[in-house]
Amino acid sequence: MDPVYLDHAATTPIRPEVLEAMLPFLNGAYGNPSSSHRFGRAAKAGLEQGKHEVAEALGVEPNQVIFTSGGTEANNLAVIGAALAARTQGRPMHVVTTAIEHKAVLAAAHAVVNLGGRETILPVDARGMVDFAALDAALATSPSLVSVMWVNNEVGVVQPMAEIGERCRVAAVPLHSDAVQAYGKLPIDLEGVGCSLLSISGHKLGAPKGVGALIVRDRKIIEAIIHGGGQQFGIRPGTENVAGAVAFGRAALLARQELDEHVTRMLFLRNELANRLRAAVPDVVIQCESAVRAPHVLSLSVPGAEAEAMLMHLDMAGVACSGGSACATGSVEPSHVLLAMGVERSLALGTVRFSFGHESTEADLTRVAEIFPGIVERVRRLGVSLGRA
């Protein structure tokens, strides 16, 4: 029986159209895009092509696209770079973010503290929504940056970015958003939201790992965090990943062109699997069910069953999913996202995440629904025998 892959929020397979677009830049057009000879010019053309396609997909100018190695680097460049720019301009280094951000943002905010700045971590409610009173209080201190994740990678909750953007605009504070899980799953309107910095990543869209971008709509608000040559306006120096940029551009355009159809399909798959699993395991808890959620993420908790054990049994049965954030795999600690939402520790430890992509089918749901109840029963029995129930 073919394996079932329902971990697209962790990474996606490379799409055939994307692979076809990037292949010429892995063998023939292999020059350095900074070189002036024909090999370099061919590579430069590919780099510009990728930049223009990412820009077109997001409705921004090509010179606002700064390629990075992925979402983590883009987040670090945004958060630390904004703090450094504030210091250069004689303003305090103060980053405001939320308790349910990806660790790339939270760790970057803490790095600002190590540089002599401040961090303010905003609380969220039980649905994962940012506390507006806390945000308003933080904005009153004139921070150097507010960073709020557009779509949470673990539970799929969508933040009200237009309202957050309006508050930041009134306070004259730049807004950054980690949109790694948002692009290709939701409409992204940077102008309407007033978002100055946006992080995206290729491997969530059917491009290869190792390429992402930071959209920089105002270069005055960030400084480089690595130093070298003058590539990419000096904001992110270093020889560019040309094949990755080409692949990212093609994947980003495809994601925009297919958005409506893709969202409709993923919503059906997510809701159908939730209904089938709730019917099979009646006490299952769907996380953030009452909140606005992205269509591709289903986070559910099973009382009395440990996620690590469920994941092991699912994997042995040929089903791939995760226990929340893929970046936390191997940890037995509960998700910081779920704890910040007030989920009890025991229930947080029983949380698994199914996430959907282009390759997901209704047959995948049928397979999961067939095996999940038996796995839950076995894991619960194991917990009782070990005295953990």
TORKOL-4160 file (C-alpha; in steps of 0.2 Angstrom, whole numbers, padded with zeros to 4 digits, m for minus):
389
<pt num="1" X="0000" Y="0000" Z="0000"/>
<pt num="2" X="0007" Y="0017" Z="m0005"/>
<pt num="3" X="0012" Y="0028" Z="0010"/>
<pt num="4" X="0001" Y="0043" Z="0015"/>
<pt num="5" X="0010" Y="0060" Z="0016"/>
<pt num="6" X="0000" Y="0072" Z="0027"/>
<pt num="7" X="0014" Y="0083" Z="0033"/>
<pt num="8" X="0014" Y="0097" Z="0020"/>
<pt num="9" X="0016" Y="0111" Z="0033"/>
<pt num="10" X="0033" Y="0104" Z="0037"/>
<pt num="11" X="0038" Y="0102" Z="0019"/>
<pt num="12" X="0031" Y="0099" Z="0001"/>
<pt num="13" X="0038" Y="0088" Z="m0013"/>
<pt num="14" X="0045" Y="0098" Z="m0028"/>
<pt num="15" X="0032" Y="0101" Z="m0041"/>
<pt num="16" X="0036" Y="0094" Z="m0058"/>
<pt num="17" X="0034" Y="0112" Z="m0066"/>
<pt num="18" X="0046" Y="0119" Z="m0053"/>
<pt num="19" X="0059" Y="0105" Z="m0056"/>
<pt num="20" X="0058" Y="0108" Z="m0075"/>
<pt num="21" X="0061" Y="0127" Z="m0073"/>
<pt num="22" X="0076" Y="0125" Z="m0061"/>
<pt num="23" X="0085" Y="0111" Z="m0070"/>
<pt num="24" X="0094" Y="0122" Z="m0083"/>
<pt num="25" X="0102" Y="0132" Z="m0069"/>
<pt num="26" X="0109" Y="0116" Z="m0061"/>
<pt num="27" X="0118" Y="0110" Z="m0076"/>
<pt num="28" X="0120" Y="0122" Z="m0091"/>
<pt num="29" X="0118" Y="0140" Z="m0084"/>
<pt num="30" X="0129" Y="0137" Z="m0069"/>
<pt num="31" X="0138" Y="0153" Z="m0069"/>
<pt num="32" X="0140" Y="0166" Z="m0055"/>
<pt num="33" X="0127" Y="0179" Z="m0057"/>
<pt num="34" X="0139" Y="0192" Z="m0052"/>
<pt num="35" X="0151" Y="0187" Z="m0067"/>
<pt num="36" X="0151" Y="0197" Z="m0083"/>
<pt num="37" X="0154" Y="0183" Z="m0095"/>
<pt num="38" X="0140" Y="0173" Z="m0104"/>
<pt num="39" X="0139" Y="0160" Z="m0091"/>
<pt num="40" X="0136" Y="0174" Z="m0078"/>
<pt num="41" X="0124" Y="0183" Z="m0088"/>
<pt num="42" X="0114" Y="0167" Z="m0091"/>
<pt num="43" X="0113" Y="0165" Z="m0072"/>
<pt num="44" X="0109" Y="0183" Z="m0069"/>
<pt num="45" X="0094" Y="0181" Z="m0081"/>
<pt num="46" X="0088" Y="0167" Z="m0071"/>
<pt num="47" X="0090" Y="0176" Z="m0055"/>
<pt num="48" X="0080" Y="0191" Z="m0062"/>
<pt num="49" X="0067" Y="0179" Z="m0068"/>
<pt num="50" X="0064" Y="0171" Z="m0051"/>
<pt num="51" X="0064" Y="0189" Z="m0043"/>
<pt num="52" X="0051" Y="0195" Z="m0055"/>
<pt num="53" X="0040" Y="0180" Z="m0053"/>
<pt num="54" X="0040" Y="0181" Z="m0034"/>
<pt num="55" X="0037" Y="0200" Z="m0035"/>
<pt num="56" X="0022" Y="0197" Z="m0047"/>
<pt num="57" X="0015" Y="0183" Z="m0036"/>
<pt num="58" X="0015" Y="0195" Z="m0021"/>
<pt num="59" X="0011" Y="0211" Z="m0030"/>
<pt num="60" X="0027" Y="0220" Z="m0025"/>
<pt num="61" X="0042" Y="0227" Z="m0035"/>
<pt num="62" X="0056" Y="0216" Z="m0040"/>
<pt num="63" X="0069" Y="0226" Z="m0030"/>
<pt num="64" X="0059" Y="0223" Z="m0014"/>
<pt num="65" X="0062" Y="0204" Z="m0015"/>
<pt num="66" X="0077" Y="0199" Z="m0005"/>
<pt num="67" X="0082" Y="0180" Z="m0007"/>
<pt num="68" X="0087" Y="0171" Z="0008"/>
<pt num="69" X="0091" Y="0153" Z="0013"/>
<pt num="70" X="0073" Y="0150" Z="0019"/>
<pt num="71" X="0060" Y="0157" Z="0032"/>
<pt num="72" X="0072" Y="0156" Z="0047"/>
<pt num="73" X="0085" Y="0167" Z="0039"/>
<pt num="74" X="0071" Y="0179" Z="0033"/>
<pt num="75" X="0064" Y="0180" Z="0050"/>
<pt num="76" X="0081" Y="0184" Z="0058"/>
<pt num="77" X="0085" Y="0197" Z="0045"/>
<pt num="78" X="0068" Y="0206" Z="0048"/>
<pt num="79" X="0068" Y="0205" Z="0067"/>
<pt num="80" X="0087" Y="0208" Z="0071"/>
<pt num="81" X="0089" Y="0219" Z="0055"/>
<pt num="82" X="0075" Y="0231" Z="0061"/>
<pt num="83" X="0083" Y="0232" Z="0078"/>
<pt num="84" X="0100" Y="0236" Z="0071"/>
<pt num="85" X="0092" Y="0249" Z="0060"/>
<pt num="86" X="0083" Y="0257" Z="0075"/>
<pt num="87" X="0100" Y="0258" Z="0085"/>
<pt num="88" X="0109" Y="0266" Z="0070"/>
<pt num="89" X="0095" Y="0279" Z="0069"/>
<pt num="90" X="0096" Y="0283" Z="0088"/>
<pt num="91" X="0080" Y="0273" Z="0093"/>
<pt num="92" X="0078" Y="0259" Z="0106"/>
<pt num="93" X="0080" Y="0241" Z="0100"/>
<pt num="94" X="0063" Y="0234" Z="0105"/>
<pt num="95" X="0054" Y="0220" Z="0096"/>
<pt num="96" X="0036" Y="0216" Z="0100"/>
<pt num="97" X="0030" Y="0199" Z="0095"/>
<pt num="98" X="0018" Y="0185" Z="0101"/>
<pt num="99" X="0019" Y="0170" Z="0112"/>
<pt num="100" X="0014" Y="0158" Z="0097"/>
<pt num="101" X="0027" Y="0163" Z="0084"/>
<pt num="102" X="0039" Y="0151" Z="0076"/>
<pt num="103" X="0055" Y="0148" Z="0086"/>
<pt num="104" X="0064" Y="0158" Z="0072"/>
<pt num="105" X="0055" Y="0174" Z="0077"/>
<pt num="106" X="0056" Y="0171" Z="0096"/>
<pt num="107" X="0074" Y="0166" Z="0095"/>
<pt num="108" X="0078" Y="0182" Z="0085"/>
<pt num="109" X="0069" Y="0193" Z="0097"/>
<pt num="110" X="0079" Y="0185" Z="0111"/>
<pt num="111" X="0095" Y="0189" Z="0101"/>
<pt num="112" X="0090" Y="0207" Z="0101"/>
<pt num="113" X="0089" Y="0206" Z="0120"/>
<pt num="114" X="0107" Y="0199" Z="0120"/>
<pt num="115" X="0112" Y="0214" Z="0109"/>
<pt num="116" X="0106" Y="0226" Z="0123"/>
<pt num="117" X="0088" Y="0228" Z="0117"/>
<pt num="118" X="0071" Y="0223" Z="0123"/>
<pt num="119" X="0058" Y="0211" Z="0118"/>
<pt num="120" X="0039" Y="0211" Z="0122"/>
<pt num="121" X="0030" Y="0195" Z="0120"/>
<pt num="122" X="0011" Y="0197" Z="0118"/>
<pt num="123" X="m0001" Y="0184" Z="0125"/>
<pt num="124" X="m0015" Y="0176" Z="0115"/>
<pt num="125" X="m0032" Y="0169" Z="0120"/>
<pt num="126" X="m0038" Y="0151" Z="0120"/>
<pt num="127" X="m0041" Y="0152" Z="0101"/>
<pt num="128" X="m0023" Y="0158" Z="0098"/>
<pt num="129" X="m0028" Y="0176" Z="0094"/>
<pt num="130" X="m0017" Y="0191" Z="0099"/>
<pt num="131" X="m0022" Y="0201" Z="0114"/>
<pt num="132" X="m0026" Y="0218" Z="0106"/>
<pt num="133" X="m0025" Y="0227" Z="0123"/>
<pt num="134" X="m0007" Y="0221" Z="0125"/>
<pt num="135" X="m0003" Y="0226" Z="0108"/>
<pt num="136" X="m0009" Y="0243" Z="0110"/>
<pt num="137" X="0001" Y="0245" Z="0126"/>
<pt num="138" X="0016" Y="0239" Z="0118"/>
<pt num="139" X="0014" Y="0251" Z="0103"/>
<pt num="140" X="0013" Y="0265" Z="0115"/>
<pt num="141" X="0031" Y="0262" Z="0119"/>
<pt num="142" X="0037" Y="0265" Z="0101"/>
<pt num="143" X="0045" Y="0249" Z="0098"/>
<pt num="144" X="0057" Y="0246" Z="0083"/>
<pt num="145" X="0046" Y="0232" Z="0075"/>
<pt num="146" X="0030" Y="0222" Z="0078"/>
<pt num="147" X="0032" Y="0204" Z="0071"/>
<pt num="148" X="0016" Y="0194" Z="0070"/>
<pt num="149" X="0014" Y="0177" Z="0061"/>
<pt num="150" X="0001" Y="0178" Z="0048"/>
<pt num="151" X="m0004" Y="0159" Z="0050"/>
<pt num="152" X="0002" Y="0149" Z="0064"/>
<pt num="153" X="0012" Y="0133" Z="0058"/>
<pt num="154" X="0005" Y="0122" Z="0072"/>
<pt num="155" X="m0013" Y="0125" Z="0074"/>
<pt num="156" X="m0017" Y="0135" Z="0058"/>
<pt num="157" X="m0025" Y="0150" Z="0066"/>
<pt num="158" X="m0025" Y="0166" Z="0055"/>
<pt num="159" X="m0022" Y="0182" Z="0064"/>
<pt num="160" X="m0032" Y="0198" Z="0060"/>
<pt num="161" X="m0018" Y="0206" Z="0050"/>
<pt num="162" X="m0028" Y="0221" Z="0043"/>
<pt num="163" X="m0032" Y="0226" Z="0061"/>
<pt num="164" X="m0015" Y="0223" Z="0067"/>
<pt num="165" X="m0008" Y="0233" Z="0052"/>
<pt num="166" X="m0019" Y="0248" Z="0056"/>
<pt num="167" X="m0014" Y="0249" Z="0074"/>
<pt num="168" X="0004" Y="0248" Z="0068"/>
<pt num="169" X="0001" Y="0262" Z="0055"/>
<pt num="170" X="m0007" Y="0274" Z="0067"/>
<pt num="171" X="0008" Y="0271" Z="0079"/>
<pt num="172" X="0021" Y="0273" Z="0065"/>
<pt num="173" X="0029" Y="0256" Z="0069"/>
<pt num="174" X="0035" Y="0244" Z="0055"/>
<pt num="175" X="0026" Y="0228" Z="0054"/>
<pt num="176" X="0034" Y="0211" Z="0050"/>
<pt num="177" X="0024" Y="0195" Z="0047"/>
<pt num="178" X="0030" Y="0177" Z="0045"/>
<pt num="179" X="0019" Y="0172" Z="0031"/>
<pt num="180" X="0028" Y="0155" Z="0028"/>
<pt num="181" X="0012" Y="0146" Z="0031"/>
<pt num="182" X="0000" Y="0159" Z="0023"/>
<pt num="183" X="0006" Y="0161" Z="0006"/>
<pt num="184" X="m0003" Y="0150" Z="m0006"/>
<pt num="185" X="m0016" Y="0146" Z="0007"/>
<pt num="186" X="m0023" Y="0164" Z="0009"/>
<pt num="187" X="m0024" Y="0180" Z="m0001"/>
<pt num="188" X="m0009" Y="0191" Z="0004"/>
<pt num="189" X="m0012" Y="0210" Z="0002"/>
<pt num="190" X="0004" Y="0219" Z="0009"/>
<pt num="191" X="m0002" Y="0236" Z="0004"/>
<pt num="192" X="m0019" Y="0234" Z="0012"/>
<pt num="193" X="m0012" Y="0227" Z="0028"/>
<pt num="194" X="0002" Y="0239" Z="0028"/>
<pt num="195" X="0015" Y="0226" Z="0031"/>
<pt num="196" X="0033" Y="0232" Z="0028"/>
<pt num="197" X="0042" Y="0215" Z="0029"/>
<pt num="198" X="0036" Y="0198" Z="0025"/>
<pt num="199" X="0045" Y="0181" Z="0026"/>
<pt num="200" X="0041" Y="0167" Z="0014"/>
<pt num="201" X="0049" Y="0150" Z="0010"/>
<pt num="202" X="0050" Y="0140" Z="m0005"/>
<pt num="203" X="0049" Y="0122" Z="0002"/>
<pt num="204" X="0031" Y="0125" Z="0008"/>
<pt num="205" X="0025" Y="0129" Z="m0010"/>
<pt num="206" X="0033" Y="0115" Z="m0020"/>
<pt num="207" X="0050" Y="0122" Z="m0022"/>
<pt num="208" X="0066" Y="0114" Z="m0015"/>
<pt num="209" X="0072" Y="0117" Z="0003"/>
<pt num="210" X="0085" Y="0131" Z="0005"/>
<pt num="211" X="0077" Y="0146" Z="m0003"/>
<pt num="212" X="0066" Y="0159" Z="0004"/>
<pt num="213" X="0063" Y="0178" Z="0003"/>
<pt num="214" X="0061" Y="0193" Z="0014"/>
<pt num="215" X="0050" Y="0206" Z="0005"/>
<pt num="216" X="0057" Y="0223" Z="0010"/>
<pt num="217" X="0045" Y="0237" Z="0006"/>
<pt num="218" X="0056" Y="0250" Z="0015"/>
<pt num="219" X="0075" Y="0247" Z="0015"/>
<pt num="220" X="0077" Y="0261" Z="0029"/>
<pt num="221" X="0070" Y="0250" Z="0042"/>
<pt num="222" X="0082" Y="0235" Z="0041"/>
<pt num="223" X="0101" Y="0233" Z="0041"/>
<pt num="224" X="0111" Y="0218" Z="0035"/>
<pt num="225" X="0115" Y="0204" Z="0048"/>
<pt num="226" X="0128" Y="0196" Z="0038"/>
<pt num="227" X="0141" Y="0205" Z="0028"/>
<pt num="228" X="0151" Y="0202" Z="0012"/>
<pt num="229" X="0149" Y="0208" Z="m0005"/>
<pt num="230" X="0136" Y="0220" Z="m0012"/>
<pt num="231" X="0123" Y="0207" Z="m0018"/>
<pt num="232" X="0105" Y="0211" Z="m0016"/>
<pt num="233" X="0108" Y="0229" Z="m0011"/>
<pt num="234" X="0120" Y="0223" Z="0003"/>
<pt num="235" X="0105" Y="0218" Z="0013"/>
<pt num="236" X="0109" Y="0200" Z="0010"/>
<pt num="237" X="0126" Y="0198" Z="0003"/>
<pt num="238" X="0133" Y="0182" Z="m0004"/>
<pt num="239" X="0132" Y="0173" Z="m0021"/>
<pt num="240" X="0114" Y="0169" Z="m0024"/>
<pt num="241" X="0105" Y="0152" Z="m0026"/>
<pt num="242" X="0100" Y="0155" Z="m0044"/>
<pt num="243" X="0092" Y="0138" Z="m0047"/>
<pt num="244" X="0083" Y="0140" Z="m0030"/>
<pt num="245" X="0077" Y="0158" Z="m0035"/>
<pt num="246" X="0070" Y="0151" Z="m0052"/>
<pt num="247" X="0061" Y="0137" Z="m0043"/>
<pt num="248" X="0054" Y="0149" Z="m0030"/>
<pt num="249" X="0048" Y="0161" Z="m0043"/>
<pt num="250" X="0039" Y="0147" Z="m0053"/>
<pt num="251" X="0031" Y="0139" Z="m0037"/>
<pt num="252" X="0025" Y="0156" Z="m0030"/>
<pt num="253" X="0017" Y="0160" Z="m0047"/>
<pt num="254" X="0008" Y="0143" Z="m0048"/>
<pt num="255" X="0002" Y="0146" Z="m0030"/>
<pt num="256" X="m0006" Y="0162" Z="m0034"/>
<pt num="257" X="m0014" Y="0156" Z="m0050"/>
<pt num="258" X="m0021" Y="0140" Z="m0041"/>
<pt num="259" X="m0026" Y="0149" Z="m0025"/>
<pt num="260" X="m0045" Y="0148" Z="m0026"/>
<pt num="261" X="m0046" Y="0130" Z="m0032"/>
<pt num="262" X="m0032" Y="0124" Z="m0020"/>
<pt num="263" X="m0041" Y="0133" Z="m0005"/>
<pt num="264" X="m0058" Y="0125" Z="m0009"/>
<pt num="265" X="m0050" Y="0108" Z="m0010"/>
<pt num="266" X="m0040" Y="0109" Z="0006"/>
<pt num="267" X="m0054" Y="0115" Z="0016"/>
<pt num="268" X="m0064" Y="0100" Z="0010"/>
<pt num="269" X="m0050" Y="0088" Z="0015"/>
<pt num="270" X="m0047" Y="0096" Z="0032"/>
<pt num="271" X="m0065" Y="0097" Z="0037"/>
<pt num="272" X="m0069" Y="0079" Z="0030"/>
<pt num="273" X="m0054" Y="0072" Z="0040"/>
<pt num="274" X="m0060" Y="0081" Z="0056"/>
<pt num="275" X="m0077" Y="0074" Z="0054"/>
<pt num="276" X="m0072" Y="0057" Z="0051"/>
<pt num="277" X="m0059" Y="0056" Z="0066"/>
<pt num="278" X="m0072" Y="0064" Z="0078"/>
<pt num="279" X="m0085" Y="0051" Z="0073"/>
<pt num="280" X="m0072" Y="0037" Z="0076"/>
<pt num="281" X="m0064" Y="0045" Z="0092"/>
<pt num="282" X="m0078" Y="0056" Z="0099"/>
<pt num="283" X="m0068" Y="0064" Z="0113"/>
<pt num="284" X="m0055" Y="0071" Z="0101"/>
<pt num="285" X="m0052" Y="0090" Z="0102"/>
<pt num="286" X="m0050" Y="0100" Z="0087"/>
<pt num="287" X="m0038" Y="0115" Z="0091"/>
<pt num="288" X="m0044" Y="0132" Z="0087"/>
<pt num="289" X="m0060" Y="0126" Z="0079"/>
<pt num="290" X="m0069" Y="0142" Z="0083"/>
<pt num="291" X="m0056" Y="0153" Z="0076"/>
<pt num="292" X="m0052" Y="0158" Z="0058"/>
<pt num="293" X="m0040" Y="0145" Z="0052"/>
<pt num="294" X="m0029" Y="0142" Z="0036"/>
<pt num="295" X="m0037" Y="0128" Z="0026"/>
<pt num="296" X="m0022" Y="0116" Z="0025"/>
<pt num="297" X="m0019" Y="0113" Z="0044"/>
<pt num="298" X="m0029" Y="0101" Z="0056"/>
<pt num="299" X="m0022" Y="0101" Z="0074"/>
<pt num="300" X="m0031" Y="0089" Z="0085"/>
<pt num="301" X="m0028" Y="0082" Z="0103"/>
<pt num="302" X="m0033" Y="0065" Z="0109"/>
<pt num="303" X="m0035" Y="0064" Z="0128"/>
<pt num="304" X="m0026" Y="0050" Z="0136"/>
<pt num="305" X="m0015" Y="0046" Z="0121"/>
<pt num="306" X="0003" Y="0053" Z="0119"/>
<pt num="307" X="0007" Y="0061" Z="0102"/>
<pt num="308" X="0024" Y="0052" Z="0101"/>
<pt num="309" X="0017" Y="0035" Z="0102"/>
<pt num="310" X="0003" Y="0039" Z="0090"/>
<pt num="311" X="0015" Y="0046" Z="0077"/>
<pt num="312" X="0026" Y="0030" Z="0079"/>
<pt num="313" X="0011" Y="0019" Z="0075"/>
<pt num="314" X="0005" Y="0030" Z="0061"/>
<pt num="315" X="0022" Y="0030" Z="0053"/>
<pt num="316" X="0022" Y="0011" Z="0055"/>
<pt num="317" X="0005" Y="0010" Z="0046"/>
<pt num="318" X="0012" Y="0021" Z="0032"/>
<pt num="319" X="0005" Y="0038" Z="0037"/>
<pt num="320" X="0016" Y="0053" Z="0039"/>
<pt num="321" X="0011" Y="0068" Z="0050"/>
<pt num="322" X="0018" Y="0078" Z="0064"/>
<pt num="323" X="0016" Y="0082" Z="0082"/>
<pt num="324" X="0014" Y="0101" Z="0079"/>
<pt num="325" X="0029" Y="0110" Z="0073"/>
<pt num="326" X="0041" Y="0100" Z="0063"/>
<pt num="327" X="0056" Y="0110" Z="0070"/>
<pt num="328" X="0052" Y="0103" Z="0087"/>
<pt num="329" X="0052" Y="0085" Z="0082"/>
<pt num="330" X="0061" Y="0074" Z="0095"/>
<pt num="331" X="0056" Y="0085" Z="0109"/>
<pt num="332" X="0045" Y="0077" Z="0123"/>
<pt num="333" X="0040" Y="0095" Z="0129"/>
<pt num="334" X="0023" Y="0101" Z="0125"/>
<pt num="335" X="0021" Y="0114" Z="0111"/>
<pt num="336" X="0024" Y="0132" Z="0117"/>
<pt num="337" X="0010" Y="0137" Z="0105"/>
<pt num="338" X="m0003" Y="0126" Z="0114"/>
<pt num="339" X="0004" Y="0131" Z="0131"/>
<pt num="340" X="0002" Y="0149" Z="0127"/>
<pt num="341" X="m0016" Y="0146" Z="0122"/>
<pt num="342" X="m0019" Y="0138" Z="0139"/>
<pt num="343" X="m0021" Y="0120" Z="0133"/>
<pt num="344" X="m0018" Y="0108" Z="0148"/>
<pt num="345" X="0000" Y="0100" Z="0147"/>
<pt num="346" X="m0007" Y="0082" Z="0146"/>
<pt num="347" X="m0019" Y="0087" Z="0132"/>
<pt num="348" X="m0005" Y="0096" Z="0123"/>
<pt num="349" X="0006" Y="0081" Z="0124"/>
<pt num="350" X="m0007" Y="0071" Z="0114"/>
<pt num="351" X="m0008" Y="0083" Z="0099"/>
<pt num="352" X="m0005" Y="0078" Z="0081"/>
<pt num="353" X="m0005" Y="0089" Z="0066"/>
<pt num="354" X="m0011" Y="0083" Z="0049"/>
<pt num="355" X="m0008" Y="0095" Z="0034"/>
<pt num="356" X="m0013" Y="0095" Z="0016"/>
<pt num="357" X="m0006" Y="0099" Z="m0001"/>
<pt num="358" X="m0008" Y="0096" Z="m0019"/>
<pt num="359" X="m0004" Y="0078" Z="m0018"/>
<pt num="360" X="m0017" Y="0075" Z="m0004"/>
<pt num="361" X="m0033" Y="0064" Z="m0009"/>
<pt num="362" X="m0049" Y="0058" Z="m0001"/>
<pt num="363" X="m0041" Y="0041" Z="m0002"/>
<pt num="364" X="m0028" Y="0047" Z="0011"/>
<pt num="365" X="m0042" Y="0052" Z="0023"/>
<pt num="366" X="m0050" Y="0035" Z="0021"/>
<pt num="367" X="m0034" Y="0027" Z="0026"/>
<pt num="368" X="m0031" Y="0038" Z="0041"/>
<pt num="369" X="m0049" Y="0036" Z="0047"/>
<pt num="370" X="m0047" Y="0017" Z="0045"/>
<pt num="371" X="m0032" Y="0016" Z="0056"/>
<pt num="372" X="m0033" Y="0030" Z="0068"/>
<pt num="373" X="m0046" Y="0023" Z="0081"/>
<pt num="374" X="m0036" Y="0007" Z="0083"/>
<pt num="375" X="m0020" Y="0017" Z="0085"/>
<pt num="376" X="m0028" Y="0028" Z="0099"/>
<pt num="377" X="m0035" Y="0013" Z="0108"/>
<pt num="378" X="m0018" Y="0004" Z="0108"/>
<pt num="379" X="m0009" Y="0020" Z="0114"/>
<pt num="380" X="m0021" Y="0023" Z="0127"/>
<pt num="381" X="m0020" Y="0005" Z="0133"/>
<pt num="382" X="m0001" Y="0007" Z="0133"/>
<pt num="383" X="m0003" Y="0023" Z="0144"/>
<pt num="384" X="m0013" Y="0014" Z="0157"/>
<pt num="385" X="m0001" Y="m0001" Z="0158"/>
<pt num="386" X="0013" Y="0011" Z="0161"/>
<pt num="387" X="0003" Y="0021" Z="0174"/>
<pt num="388" X="0001" Y="0037" Z="0164"/>
<pt num="389" X="m0018" Y="0037" Z="0162"/>
